[in-house]
Amino acid sequence: MADREAPWSAERLADKHPFVVWAWGLLSLDFTGIAFGALFFCWSLTPSLLPRDWTFQGLIGGITAAIGYGVGCAVGWAAHRYWLSKLFWWPPPERLLRAVKVAVPLVSIVAALVMLVYSAGWQRELAALMGAEGTTTTGYLRTLALSILVAALLISLWRVLRDLVRLIARYLVRWLRVPRSAAAPIGFVVVAFLSYTLVTDVLFNGVYSFMNSAFSLQNNETRGGVVQPTLPERSGSPASYAPWDSLGYEGRDFVFRGLHADQLAAYNGAPAKEPIRVYAGLETADDTNARMDVVIRELERTGAFERKVLVVIPTTGTGWVNPTAADAMELVYNGDTALVASQYSYLPSWVSFLADREKAAEAGRALVRRVHDRWLQEPAATRPKLLVYGESLGSQAGEGAFDGLADIRETVDGVLWVGPPNANPLWSTLVARRDPGSPEVEPVYADGLVVRFADDGATIGAPPGPWLYPRVLYIQHPSDPVVWWSPHLIVNRPDWLSEPPGYDRLPSMRWFPFVTFWQVTADLANAAGVPDGHGHNYGTTVLDGFVAVAAPQGWTSADTERVRSVLDAIAGTQGPEK
């Protein structure tokens, strides 16, 4: 039997097939690493903010299992070097070691399967909480196979890099006579530098350039059914200074859609004005200043400064404006409105969030400041209310226009920000300085005197004390990963995960190092794929926010519900594309 097994021994293979041995070594695993990898994988199966299907869970499980494997290898190495090697009975008998090495993978697989059954139940519970369709237990078991594949690829990649460090160190010792103690650190620095350069300068920039080119092509397209407006109150019309073909995909959609004066009059039961929608696309002018010049000329041409309300809307990445929010503003003021927005990127919000955050802030600052400066030239007694509305990355762009809360109150008549990213500087400052005892998921700042936070229309009035004008309002769901995602999740437990959960988060969600970060990262991909009122879908809550910040005189709750019914009726014809 020994003679038959000898050709497969490492020594025999090293003599005949060194590359095969090296490649096979990529698949050999440390049993301590397996134990920790299984533990991390089981942690990853615990519930997160949003329901996940088996593919997302497989990716997250594989990534976290690979991280756990690395942690386990480090723990095993440290334990052997500093503790076990000093014990008189170590190493144990070979038979015992073999038994442990067989038992650990078997126990890990059984534990993973049991946790997958529990996880499928949690996913169904979370889906039911949000009114979404849940998964099946049998379908969710596919997660394990995908996670094993992802973890194996990541572990193999790490080993390739480790072996490359050793190879460089060996050549440094042989060719340059570098001391062995210095060769390994030098090899590590070289590989780390090359890897960083490859990821940032080649992969990241290459992918960024490719996506920018791809989405710039989409920017030249027009959504089905969208045609050039003929009314002079719209940018892109024959009377406009912003040509129709320069507005971009989302800009053309924004100026085409919306209710017209006759429709508003029918819904509101009173004569209405034709709403003004002003927009400048990336191709409307050569640079930001020139685009802002076009915006101001459009506002002047359409008579925007003669309306009751002028709303500045810093957009998300591609220039998207929430159609429900735009319709709500125009319905509340019966068309006596002017909405103005400008595109600053070809990229969707999640790419812009990673690569263009400073660009978003600069674009928001330019738009708000230029409109505000021109607005100041109008007589104070007759100029419209100046409001700022931003959703998702648009809220970050809007925040970039101001130096702080005092600057907001001195500049505009009200602000509504919906689904703010966790990296928003003003938002994070206000949340960090919230009143003692108020939770992070629903903070209270300075007794709600100026700025308030709400998770739905019913909580906008809390706390019940006075709310001064100009008002600032943030609306954020407890289950919105855009609001709660942060790199700090890697090693720090946030307050919102140690506090009682919000209305649409499972109490069984827990924080685990590394794991929770990847769970919430996966949630970002499906942030808008859940029913209204959950995740990053805010539905008609923007109506409640707009009414709270700047309702017309004499407005009632019955008026709000009447408008909500109209928004619900037309919601199916306008997609939530971002």
C-alpha angles and dihedrals in degrees: 000000000000091000091052093051096044096084088062096051119113091242095054093043092048090058095048108023113019094165091051090051091049092049092046089050089062088067097047112103137204111237093220088053090050091053093051092042090055090048092052091045091053089049090053089058092064115103123278132188098290136027113270129203121222095267095057090043090049092055094046092044092051094049094047092044090054090050090048090050090055091048090049093051090051092048092047092050093048092046092050095047101042104027121008095047089060094055117099094223096052127138097040122218115298091240091058092048091052091050091051092048090053096042097049096060092043094049090045092054093047091048090049092051092049091049090048090058091051091044093054088054092050090050091053090048091051092046091051090050088058098037093247131132114271131219130250125244094233092050092048092057088075085074091080095059093048092046092051090051094048093046092048092052093049094046091048091050091052091050092050089054091046091052090048089056090052092048093052091046091051093052091046090056094045101042106027099027091235111172113258091237090061100035096072095051090047090050090050092051092049094050092043091051093047092047092049091048091048093050099042106030100031111023101027097040091039093051091043092052092046093050092045090054093044095050092043086061090051088049088066092056127086126222115250113273094018114125135172112282118238099197113100091225089075129075111237093040120123089264094051128110087213108073116229095237091053097059098081130225097299095036093056089048092050097052094042098050130065136076120296128221096268092050093047090049091052093049096043099036094231137087110279138200124235106260118241119229117184122186139168121196128205089260095047089089139359099255143006096271092050091049090051089052089056091047092054092047089050092051091050093045094051095044093244093155089061095060127096095243133028113190121195111205118193102201136224120255102292094036095265120165118196103250092206091056093048092049091047093055092049094046093050093052095034093238097310088124143102120207119193128188139160134202120234104171144029091218128094118250099264092054092043089050090057099039111015107040094121089045089054092052092048092049092049091048092051094049098045095042096048093048091045093050091052091044090056089062090067120087109271092230096057108027117109127256107273112220134174122213126182135167127198108325087003088068089055090050089049094049088054089068094066138060093213146312094302091053090052093053092048094048110041141024097236145344133215118187120180128195096356116199114246090243093064103124098213094042093050091048093051092046092049090051095044120141114280112267096022114118123243092235091058107016128185116213120197092340090302091286095143111354126040138184124212137173096201141358094277095059097050090090094058127140093038095221127103120305112202127214132275088053128203118201132183119193115197133162120225087230098048108117091194088065097044104034113110137149086238087074087077095075107359130071109224123224092246090064094051094047129076108286124256121251096276103037123091115243088223093069109112136183119247125174113262091351099075091048092058092043093055090042089058090047089061090067091059098033094121096033096088131082121281115283094039138076112352094334109102099171115180094347085098086068091057090048094050092048091049093051101040115000117168117254112280094019115156137195088250089059089052093053091046091055091044091057089053092049091049090051094054098035093093092063096055120062126215094238116158 
